Amino acid sequence: MLRPADIPNLISVLRMLLVVPIVGALLADRIGLALVLVAAAGASDGLDGLLARYCGWQSRLGGLLDPLADKLLLVSLFVTLAVLALLPAWLAAVVVGRDLVIVSGGVAYNSLIGPLQPEPSGASKLNTLAQLACIATVLLAHATGWALAPWVTVAGAAVLVTSVVSGLDYVIRWSRKALAARA
């Protein structure tokens, strides 16, 4: 039976399910639809976090589902946009590489040290914002024909910088925690 406290987790799962129609819309060159669905996914991310925090509906499962939904959505979008040549492949590789480092670090920590409570850093939140801004700018430029190439370049540079900084931040923080736990 669904309890009110399960609503944020359900929203995260629904965000994961939106990935397929978003990617399908992009591949079918239905960019306007993809843009609307990405906006809905972004709103759902804000909503599940708001409900979890302000209603006290936080859970370990939610702490795992929310970032997983974000990673699935953003990685899928970057890879799809690279395949469609709307973003450079190297930028998609940076986004995927960062997430692989974070996920493998989390799995290693969980296996070797113990349960890891997900704690997104400020740098990670800024990276997510930069990724969303980059995707929105690319989709908006493609859907409308507006000359947003300089903005796409700036957004892509922000993704590159925040990906590197937040990836290093995770490695350093988790390494310190692992060393402290071993000591």
C-alpha positions as CSV (number, residue, x, y, z in Angstrom):
1,M,0.0,0.0,0.0
2,L,1.3,3.4,-0.9
3,R,2.0,5.7,2.0
4,P,2.4,9.5,1.7
5,A,6.1,9.1,2.7
6,D,6.5,7.0,-0.5
7,I,5.5,9.8,-2.8
8,P,9.0,11.3,-3.3
9,N,10.3,7.8,-4.2
10,L,7.4,7.3,-6.7
11,I,8.2,10.6,-8.3
12,S,11.9,9.6,-8.7
13,V,10.8,6.3,-10.4
14,L,8.5,8.2,-12.7
15,R,11.4,10.5,-13.6
16,M,13.4,7.4,-14.5
17,L,10.5,6.2,-16.7
18,L,10.4,9.6,-18.5
19,V,13.9,8.8,-19.9
20,V,12.5,6.5,-22.6
21,P,10.0,8.9,-24.1
22,I,12.5,11.8,-23.9
23,V,15.1,9.9,-25.8
24,G,12.5,8.6,-28.2
25,A,11.3,12.2,-28.9
26,L,14.9,13.3,-29.5
27,L,15.6,10.5,-31.9
28,A,12.3,11.2,-33.7
29,D,13.3,14.9,-34.0
30,R,10.4,15.9,-31.8
31,I,12.5,18.4,-29.9
32,G,9.6,20.5,-28.6
33,L,8.1,17.4,-27.0
34,A,11.5,16.4,-25.6
35,L,11.9,19.9,-24.2
36,V,8.5,19.7,-22.4
37,L,9.3,16.3,-21.0
38,V,12.7,17.4,-19.8
39,A,11.0,20.4,-18.1
40,A,8.6,17.9,-16.4
41,A,11.5,15.8,-15.3
42,G,13.3,18.8,-13.9
43,A,10.2,19.9,-12.1
44,S,9.7,16.4,-10.7
45,D,13.3,16.5,-9.3
46,G,12.5,19.7,-7.4
47,L,9.1,18.4,-6.2
48,D,10.4,15.1,-4.8
49,G,13.2,16.9,-2.9
50,L,10.8,19.5,-1.6
51,L,8.4,16.8,-0.4
52,A,11.1,14.7,1.2
53,R,12.7,17.7,3.1
54,Y,9.6,19.7,4.1
55,C,7.3,16.8,4.9
56,G,9.9,14.7,6.6
57,W,9.5,11.9,4.0
58,Q,13.3,11.3,3.5
59,S,14.4,7.7,3.3
60,R,17.6,5.8,2.5
61,L,15.8,4.5,-0.7
62,G,14.9,8.0,-1.7
63,G,18.5,9.1,-1.1
64,L,19.6,6.5,-3.6
65,L,16.7,6.8,-6.1
66,D,16.8,10.5,-6.5
67,P,20.5,10.8,-7.7
68,L,20.1,7.6,-9.7
69,A,17.1,9.1,-11.5
70,D,19.1,12.3,-12.1
71,K,22.1,10.4,-13.5
72,L,20.0,8.2,-15.7
73,L,18.2,11.2,-17.2
74,L,21.3,13.4,-17.6
75,V,23.6,10.7,-19.0
76,S,20.9,9.5,-21.4
77,L,20.4,13.1,-22.6
78,F,24.1,13.8,-23.1
79,V,24.7,10.6,-24.9
80,T,21.6,11.1,-27.1
81,L,22.5,14.7,-27.9
82,A,26.1,13.6,-28.8
83,V,24.8,10.8,-31.1
84,L,22.6,13.4,-32.8
85,A,25.7,15.7,-33.1
86,L,23.9,18.4,-31.1
87,L,26.7,18.3,-28.4
88,P,30.3,17.2,-28.8
89,A,31.0,13.5,-28.0
90,W,33.9,14.5,-25.7
91,L,31.5,16.4,-23.5
92,A,29.2,13.5,-23.2
93,A,32.2,11.3,-22.3
94,V,33.2,13.7,-19.5
95,V,29.6,13.6,-18.1
96,V,29.5,9.8,-18.3
97,G,33.1,9.4,-17.0
98,R,32.3,11.6,-13.9
99,D,29.2,9.6,-13.1
100,L,31.1,6.3,-13.6
101,V,33.8,7.5,-11.1
102,I,31.1,8.5,-8.6
103,V,29.1,5.4,-8.9
104,S,32.1,3.1,-8.8
105,G,33.5,5.0,-5.8
106,G,30.2,4.6,-4.0
107,V,30.0,0.9,-4.7
108,A,33.7,0.4,-3.6
109,Y,33.0,2.4,-0.4
110,N,29.9,0.4,0.3
111,S,31.7,-2.9,-0.3
112,L,35.0,-2.2,1.5
113,I,34.0,0.3,4.2
114,G,30.2,0.2,4.8
115,P,27.0,1.9,3.9
116,L,27.5,5.3,2.4
117,Q,24.9,8.0,3.0
118,P,24.5,10.0,-0.2
119,E,25.5,13.6,0.4
120,P,25.4,15.7,-2.7
121,S,28.0,18.5,-2.4
122,G,27.5,22.1,-3.5
123,A,29.8,21.4,-6.5
124,S,27.6,18.4,-7.5
125,K,24.4,20.5,-7.3
126,L,26.1,23.2,-9.4
127,N,27.1,20.5,-11.9
128,T,23.6,19.2,-12.2
129,L,22.3,22.8,-12.7
130,A,25.0,23.3,-15.4
131,Q,24.1,20.1,-17.1
132,L,20.4,21.0,-17.1
133,A,21.1,24.5,-18.4
134,C,23.3,23.0,-21.2
135,I,20.6,20.5,-22.3
136,A,17.9,23.2,-22.1
137,T,20.0,25.6,-24.2
138,V,20.8,23.0,-26.8
139,L,17.1,21.8,-27.1
140,L,15.8,25.4,-27.1
141,A,18.2,26.4,-29.9
142,H,17.3,23.3,-31.9
143,A,13.6,23.6,-31.4
144,T,13.4,27.3,-32.2
145,G,16.2,27.9,-34.6
146,W,17.5,30.7,-32.3
147,A,21.2,31.5,-32.6
148,L,22.2,30.3,-29.2
149,A,25.6,28.8,-30.2
150,P,27.6,31.2,-27.8
151,W,25.3,30.2,-24.9
152,V,25.7,26.5,-25.8
153,T,29.5,27.0,-25.7
154,V,29.3,28.7,-22.3
155,A,26.9,26.1,-20.9
156,G,29.2,23.3,-22.2
157,A,32.2,24.9,-20.6
158,A,30.3,25.2,-17.3
159,V,29.5,21.4,-17.6
160,L,33.2,20.6,-18.2
161,V,34.5,22.7,-15.3
162,T,31.8,21.6,-12.8
163,S,32.1,17.9,-13.9
164,V,35.8,17.9,-13.2
165,V,35.5,19.9,-9.9
166,S,32.6,17.9,-8.5
167,G,34.2,14.6,-9.6
168,L,37.4,15.5,-7.8
169,D,35.4,16.7,-4.8
170,Y,33.7,13.3,-4.5
171,V,36.9,11.4,-4.8
172,I,38.7,13.5,-2.2
173,R,35.7,13.5,0.3
174,W,35.1,9.7,0.0
175,S,38.8,9.0,0.2
176,R,39.1,11.0,3.4
177,K,36.0,9.2,4.8
178,A,37.5,5.8,3.9
179,L,40.8,6.6,5.5
180,A,39.1,7.9,8.6
181,A,36.9,4.7,8.8
182,R,40.0,2.5,8.4
183,A,42.0,4.3,11.1
